[in-house]
Amino acid sequence: MNEDMMTIEERNPIPAAAITGESNACGSGGERGRGVFAIRTLGCQMNVHDSERIAGVLESAGYVAADEEQTRNGDFDLVILNTCAVRENATERMYGTLGRWARYKHRHPDMQIAVGGCMAQKDRDRITRRVPWVDAVFGTKNIGSLPRLLDDARATGRAQVEISRDLAYFPSQLPTARASKISSWVSISVGCNNTCTFCIVPAVRGKERDRRPGDVLEEIRRCVDEGAKEVTLLGQNVNSYGCSMGDRMAFPKLLRACGRIDGLERVRFTSPHPAAFTDEVIAAMAETPNVMHQLHMPLQSGSDRILRAMRRSYRAERFMTILGKVRDAMPDAQISTDVIVGFPGETDEDFEQTMRVVEQARFSSAFTFEYSPRPGTPAAVMDQVPHAAVRERYDRLHALQERITAEGLRTFEGRDVEVMVSAMQGKRDGETHRVTGRERTGVLVHVGVPEGRPQPQVGDFVTATVTHAAAHYLIADPDVKAGQTYDIRH
């Protein structure tokens, strides 16, 4: 899972300008409760969903989420940084953000700062030493403790730290303040049982634990009752769901059960692990109408030698076989992936094998990363590839995937797509009179409203003819007079 897969609205961060120390804080009216808070999220969809839990816990304790004006003015009593530990740049971003917030707190000493998430779980002692202006540090399993930690920090004047190694309760049991009313994240499991040599996730998230299917379905129904039309099932390895309960068919059964929930229009999931991807999962995707034909499945490398060094329990041929089966069952499937470039020991030939697999796989998109060692992982002490070689390989792979992505998007031109409107404006939609959303297989689409035709609202479904494919998204500016399509379904 990767934050690059999400739009700004889906990540819902604090705008950077809101808390750089240049604002006039404390300028908005309205009820403040125990304090106005804002959350900045770094990392993947799991972190975004955790931020919804953090917001829910704070609101239940009497805090108030910042409104648009307060966010614009930086008018906060509490800011929370929910962190990621997967890549080195996530560490740099965390300390950089906290450094900027220190200047703000110097002018507003009563404001509190809290740090949660994976980096808090991993580096709790280092954080309190390096950024002593932080008031609370809480782990991935301690979200429910945040209000108490803030109270104790205020009473004692000292930073409070609570990091648990064992899972006492599922985060899904906590109150939730969802960022979107139409699209909901629903966690089906936490933790990971794999031992990939590059990955820090098992150390910060713990062993895999599955929620009961009934609890998952109850949460989904509750989301639908509250207005959600789409859910995304979350887990570090969603297709191994059920193994801890002794039911290896639990995930395809869960997908089929989602198909029987009235009012649930779209179901997505992320991320599956190739080693556990079964024919039953493919069949459930293909045969359940509201399960979208979208798949994010990490390749990591096309070299079997490197996959062994990574402790990835599949090989390139197995991966390509799965892709072939998915496309046989769902020819319209959009399949994205992750690839690590420059893993320790990667040779030119290893990299060329990755290039060949990517060319053959025809991914809709690939999130490519230069390998960065994570302290505490086996790969961190292996022989590292020179940075110049890693950068050259990264540039070549990126260029290849950009070409493949563009070629794939051009196949949409002239076709009708159904878009669920998630935002009234993209970055430039205000100028172009467009609305923004994703079509059924997950591609971002900006839809123009023809003159004289009704304006869709967030949550509506618009079927429109694609008129242009950009580098990473589609534009649908249909000419209805020429017979192109523009229809709205509420």
C-alpha positions in Angstrom: 0.0 0.0 0.0 1.3 3.4 -0.9 0.2 7.0 -0.4 1.0 7.8 -4.1 -2.2 5.8 -4.9 -4.3 8.4 -3.2 -5.5 11.8 -4.2 -5.0 14.8 -1.9 -8.7 14.4 -0.8 -8.1 10.7 0.0 -5.1 11.5 2.1 -6.7 14.6 3.7 -3.6 16.2 5.1 -3.2 19.6 6.8 -2.1 22.0 4.0 1.6 22.8 4.5 1.0 26.5 4.7 -1.4 26.1 7.6 1.3 25.4 10.2 4.5 26.9 9.1 4.5 29.6 11.7 3.2 32.3 9.4 -0.4 32.2 10.4 -2.4 34.4 12.9 -3.8 31.5 14.9 -6.8 31.8 17.2 -8.8 33.8 14.7 -11.8 31.6 14.2 -15.0 31.5 16.3 -17.2 28.6 17.1 -17.1 25.9 19.8 -13.6 24.7 20.6 -14.5 21.9 23.1 -11.3 20.7 24.8 -9.3 22.0 21.9 -9.3 22.2 18.1 -7.2 19.5 16.4 -5.8 18.6 13.0 -4.1 15.5 11.8 -1.3 15.2 9.2 -0.9 11.7 7.8 2.2 10.3 6.2 2.1 6.8 4.6 -0.4 4.3 3.2 -4.1 3.7 3.3 -3.7 1.9 6.6 -2.3 5.1 8.1 -5.1 7.2 6.6 -7.6 4.9 8.2 -5.8 5.0 11.6 -6.1 8.8 11.4 -9.8 8.4 11.1 -9.7 6.4 14.3 -7.5 9.0 16.0 -10.0 11.7 15.0 -12.9 9.6 16.3 -11.2 9.0 19.7 -10.4 12.7 20.1 -14.0 13.8 19.2 -15.4 11.3 21.7 -13.1 12.9 24.3 -14.5 16.4 23.6 -12.0 17.7 21.1 -13.2 19.4 17.9 -11.8 18.9 14.4 -10.6 22.1 12.7 -12.9 23.5 10.2 -11.8 25.0 6.8 -11.1 28.5 8.2 -9.2 27.2 11.2 -7.2 24.9 9.0 -6.4 27.8 6.6 -5.4 30.1 9.5 -3.5 27.4 11.4 -5.8 27.9 14.4 -5.1 24.7 16.3 -4.8 23.7 20.0 -3.5 20.2 19.0 -1.8 18.8 16.0 -1.1 15.1 15.5 1.5 13.6 13.1 0.6 10.1 12.1 3.8 8.6 10.7 5.2 6.0 8.3 8.4 4.0 8.7 8.5 2.1 5.4 11.1 4.3 3.6 13.9 6.6 4.6 12.2 9.7 3.2 9.3 9.1 5.5 11.7 9.5 8.4 13.1 12.7 6.9 9.6 14.0 6.3 8.6 13.3 9.9 11.5 15.2 11.5 11.2 18.0 8.9 7.5 18.5 9.7 8.1 18.4 13.4 10.9 21.0 13.0 8.5 23.4 11.2 5.9 22.8 13.9 8.5 23.7 16.6 8.6 27.3 15.3 4.8 27.5 15.5 4.7 26.1 19.1 7.4 28.6 20.2 4.8 31.3 19.4 1.9 29.3 20.8 3.3 27.3 23.8 -0.1 26.0 24.9 -0.6 24.1 21.7 0.2 20.4 22.0 1.9 18.1 19.5 1.5 14.4 19.3 3.3 11.8 17.2 1.7 8.4 16.4 2.0 5.7 13.8 4.7 3.4 12.7 7.7 5.7 13.3 6.4 6.4 16.8 6.2 2.6 17.4 9.8 2.1 16.0 11.7 5.2 17.3 9.9 6.3 20.4 13.0 7.1 22.5 14.8 8.9 19.6 11.7 11.1 18.9 11.5 12.4 22.5 15.3 13.1 22.5 15.4 14.7 19.1 12.2 16.7 19.3 11.6 17.5 23.0 8.8 19.9 22.1 6.5 16.9 21.4 3.9 16.3 24.1 2.8 12.7 23.4 4.2 9.7 21.5 1.8 6.8 21.0 2.1 3.5 19.1 0.0 1.8 16.4 -1.7 -0.2 19.2 -2.3 2.8 21.5 -4.6 5.1 19.6 -7.3 4.9 22.3 -4.8 6.2 24.9 -4.1 9.6 23.2 -6.6 11.8 25.2 -5.1 10.5 28.5 -1.6 11.0 27.3 -2.4 14.6 26.4 -4.0 15.2 29.8 -0.9 13.8 31.6 1.5 15.9 29.5 -0.5 19.0 30.3 -0.5 18.2 34.0 3.2 17.2 34.3 4.8 19.3 31.7 6.6 16.3 30.4 6.3 14.2 27.2 4.2 11.1 27.6 5.0 7.9 25.7 2.9 4.8 25.4 4.0 2.0 23.0 2.5 -1.5 23.3 3.9 -4.5 21.6 0.8 -6.7 22.0 -2.6 -5.9 20.4 -5.2 -5.5 23.2 -8.0 -4.5 20.9 -8.6 -4.0 17.2 -8.4 -0.3 16.2 -11.8 -0.9 14.5 -13.4 -1.1 17.9 -12.5 2.6 18.4 -14.8 5.5 17.4 -14.2 6.7 13.8 -14.5 10.1 12.2 -14.4 9.2 8.5 -12.9 11.7 6.1 -15.4 10.8 3.4 -19.1 10.1 3.6 -19.2 8.1 0.3 -15.9 6.1 0.5 -14.9 4.1 3.6 -11.8 2.3 4.6 -12.6 -1.0 6.5 -9.7 -2.9 8.1 -10.1 -6.7 8.0 -6.8 -7.5 9.6 -3.8 -5.9 11.3 -0.1 -6.9 11.3 1.9 -9.2 9.0 3.4 -12.7 9.3 5.8 -12.4 6.4 9.5 -12.0 6.9 10.5 -9.9 3.9 14.1 -8.8 4.5 13.5 -5.2 3.4 10.4 -4.5 5.4 9.9 -3.0 8.9 6.1 -3.5 9.0 6.1 -6.7 11.1 8.2 -4.9 13.7 5.9 -1.9 14.0 2.5 -3.6 13.3 3.1 -7.0 14.9 1.8 -10.4 13.8 -1.2 -10.8 11.7 -4.5 -10.8 13.5 -7.8 -11.2 11.6 -11.2 -9.6 12.6 -14.2 -11.8 12.7 -16.1 -11.8 9.3 -19.3 -10.8 11.1 -17.6 -7.8 12.6 -16.2 -6.7 9.3 -19.6 -7.1 7.5 -21.4 -5.3 10.4 -19.0 -2.3 10.0 -19.5 -2.3 6.2 -23.3 -2.2 6.6 -23.0 0.6 9.1 -20.9 2.6 6.6 -23.5 2.0 3.9 -26.3 3.1 6.3 -24.3 6.3 6.9 -24.1 7.0 3.2 -21.0 5.1 1.9 -21.3 3.8 -1.6 -17.8 2.3 -1.7 -15.6 0.5 0.7 -11.9 -0.5 0.5 -10.9 -3.6 2.5 -7.5 -3.0 4.2 -4.8 -5.4 5.4 -1.1 -5.9 5.0 -1.9 -9.1 3.2 -5.7 -9.1 2.6 -5.8 -12.4 0.7 -4.3 -14.3 3.7 -7.3 -13.2 5.7 -8.7 -16.1 7.6 -5.5 -18.0 8.1 -5.3 -17.1 11.8 -8.8 -18.4 12.1 -8.1 -21.6 10.2 -10.2 -20.7 7.2 -8.2 -20.2 4.1 -11.3 -19.5 2.1 -12.4 -16.6 4.3 -11.3 -13.8 2.0 -13.2 -14.9 -1.2 -16.2 -15.7 1.0 -15.9 -12.1 2.4 -15.8 -10.6 -1.1 -18.9 -12.6 -2.0 -20.7 -11.5 1.2 -20.0 -7.9 0.3 -21.9 -8.5 -3.0 -25.1 -9.2 -0.9 -25.0 -5.9 0.9 -27.8 -3.6 -0.4 -26.6 -0.1 -1.4 -22.9 -1.1 -1.6 -21.9 -0.1 -5.1 -18.2 -0.7 -5.1 -15.7 -2.9 -3.2 -12.0 -2.6 -3.5 -9.2 -4.2 -1.5 -5.5 -3.6 -0.9 -2.9 -5.2 -0.8 -2.8 -8.9 -1.7 0.4 -11.0 -1.5 1.1 -13.0 -4.7 2.1 -16.1 -2.6 -1.5 -16.3 -1.2 -3.4 -15.3 -4.3 -5.8 -18.1 -5.2 -8.1 -19.1 -8.0 -11.0 -18.7 -5.5 -10.1 -15.0 -5.0 -10.0 -14.4 -8.8 -13.4 -16.1 -9.1 -14.9 -14.1 -6.3 -13.7 -10.9 -8.0 -15.0 -11.8 -11.4 -18.4 -13.1 -10.2 -19.3 -10.5 -7.6 -20.8 -7.5 -9.4 -19.8 -4.8 -6.9 -16.2 -6.0 -6.5 -14.1 -3.8 -8.8 -11.7 -5.2 -11.3 -8.8 -3.3 -9.8 -5.8 -5.0 -8.3 -2.7 -3.7 -6.6 -0.2 -6.6 -6.3 3.4 -5.9 -5.4 6.0 -7.5 -7.6 9.1 -6.0 -5.9 11.5 -7.6 -8.4 11.4 -9.6 -11.6 14.6 -11.5 -10.6 14.0 -14.8 -8.9 17.5 -14.5 -7.3 16.5 -11.2 -5.7 13.0 -12.4 -4.7 14.8 -15.2 -2.8 17.1 -12.6 -1.1 14.0 -10.6 -0.3 12.3 -13.7 1.2 9.3 -13.2 -1.1 7.7 -16.6 -1.3 6.9 -16.6 -5.0 8.8 -16.3 -8.3 8.4 -14.3 -11.4 6.7 -17.1 -13.3 4.1 -17.6 -10.5 3.4 -13.9 -10.5 2.9 -13.7 -14.2 0.6 -16.8 -14.1 -1.6 -15.0 -11.6 -1.8 -11.9 -13.8 -2.7 -14.1 -16.8 -5.6 -15.7 -14.8 -6.9 -12.4 -13.6 -6.9 -11.0 -17.1 -8.6 -14.1 -18.5 -11.4 -13.8 -16.0 -11.5 -9.9 -16.1 -10.1 -8.5 -19.4 -10.7 -4.9 -18.2 -8.7 -5.4 -14.9 -6.3 -2.6 -14.0 -3.3 -4.0 -12.2 -0.8 -1.8 -10.4 2.3 -2.9 -8.5 5.3 -1.9 -6.4 8.9 -2.4 -7.5 12.1 -1.9 -5.5 15.1 -0.8 -7.5 18.7 -1.5 -6.2 17.9 -4.1 -3.6 21.2 -5.2 -2.0 23.1 -7.5 -4.4 21.0 -6.6 -7.4 23.1 -7.0 -10.6 22.6 -5.5 -14.0 21.1 -8.8 -15.2 18.8 -8.9 -12.2 17.5 -5.5 -13.1 17.1 -6.4 -16.8 14.9 -9.3 -15.6 12.7 -6.8 -13.8 12.5 -4.7 -16.9 11.4 -7.7 -18.9 8.7 -8.7 -16.4 7.4 -5.1 -16.2 7.3 -4.9 -20.0 5.4 -8.2 -20.2 3.0 -7.5 -17.3 1.7 -4.2 -18.7 0.9 -2.7 -15.3 -1.5 0.2 -15.3 0.9 1.9 -12.9 3.9 1.0 -10.8 5.1 2.7 -7.7 8.9 2.4 -8.0 11.2 3.0 -5.1 15.0 3.2 -4.8 15.9 0.8 -2.0 16.6 2.5 1.3 17.9 0.4 4.2 15.6 0.3 7.3 17.6 -0.2 10.5 16.7 -3.5 12.1 15.9 -5.3 8.9 18.2 -8.1 7.5 18.6 -6.2 4.2 20.1 -3.2 5.9 23.4 -5.1 6.6 23.7 -6.7 3.1 26.0 -5.3 0.5 24.4 -2.2 -0.9 24.3 -1.2 -4.5 26.1 2.1 -5.4 23.6 5.0 -5.5 24.6 6.1 -9.0 23.7 2.6 -10.3 20.4 2.6 -8.4 19.5 6.1 -9.8 20.2 5.0 -13.4 18.1 1.9 -13.0 15.3 3.8 -11.4 15.2 6.3 -14.2 15.1 3.6 -16.8 12.3 1.7 -15.1 10.3 4.8 -14.4 10.5 5.8 -18.1 9.4 2.3 -19.2 6.4 2.3 -16.9 5.4 5.9 -17.9 5.2 4.7 -21.5 3.2 1.6 -20.6 0.8 3.7 -18.4 0.3 6.2 -21.1 -0.4 3.5 -23.7 -2.9 1.8 -21.4 -4.7 5.1 -20.7 -5.0 5.8 -24.4 -7.2 2.7 -24.8 -9.9 4.5 -22.8 -10.3 7.3 -25.4 -13.7 7.1 -27.0 -15.0 4.7 -24.4 -17.8 5.4 -21.9 -16.8 5.1 -18.2 -18.8 5.3 -15.0 -17.3 7.7 -12.5 -18.2 8.0 -8.9 -17.8 11.7 -8.1 -15.6 12.2 -5.1 -14.7 15.9 -5.4 -16.4 18.8 -7.0 -13.0 20.1 -8.1 -9.6 18.8 -8.9 -6.6 21.1 -9.0 -7.9 23.0 -12.1 -11.5 21.8 -12.2 -12.8 25.2 -11.1 -11.4 26.7 -14.3 -12.6 23.9 -16.5 -16.0 23.3 -14.9 -15.2 19.6 -14.2 -15.9 17.2 -11.4 -13.5 14.5 -10.3 -13.7 10.8 -9.4 -12.6 7.3 -10.2 -14.0 5.0 -12.8 -14.8 1.4 -11.9 -11.2 0.1 -12.3 -9.8 2.9 -10.2 -8.5 5.3 -12.9 -8.8 9.0 -11.9 -11.2 10.9 -14.3 -12.0 14.6 -14.6 -15.5 15.0 -16.1 -16.6 18.1 -17.8 -20.3 19.1 -17.4 -21.8 20.0 -20.9 -23.5 23.3 -21.1 -27.1 23.1 -20.1 -26.7 19.7 -18.4 -27.2 19.1 -14.7 -24.2 19.3 -12.3 -23.4 16.1 -10.5 -22.8 16.1 -6.8 -20.4 14.1 -4.6 -21.6 10.5 -4.5 -23.3 10.6 -7.9 -22.3 8.3 -10.7 -21.6 9.9 -14.0 -21.3 7.9 -17.2 -19.3 10.0 -19.7 -17.3 9.5 -22.9 -13.5 9.8 -22.4 -12.1 12.4 -24.8 -8.4 12.6 -23.7 -5.9 10.5 -21.9 -3.3 12.4 -19.9 -0.1 10.9 -18.4 -1.9 9.6 -15.2 -5.6 10.4 -15.6 -8.4 10.7 -18.0 -10.5 13.6 -19.2 -14.1 13.3 -20.2 -15.4 16.4 -21.9 -18.3 14.8 -23.8 -19.9 16.6 -26.8 -23.5 15.4 -26.3 -24.6 17.1 -29.6 -22.1 14.8 -31.4 -23.6 11.7 -29.7 -21.1 11.4 -26.9 -22.4 10.2 -23.5 -23.2 12.2 -20.3 -25.6 10.6 -17.9 -26.0 11.0 -14.1 -27.2 8.3 -11.7 -27.9 9.3 -8.1 
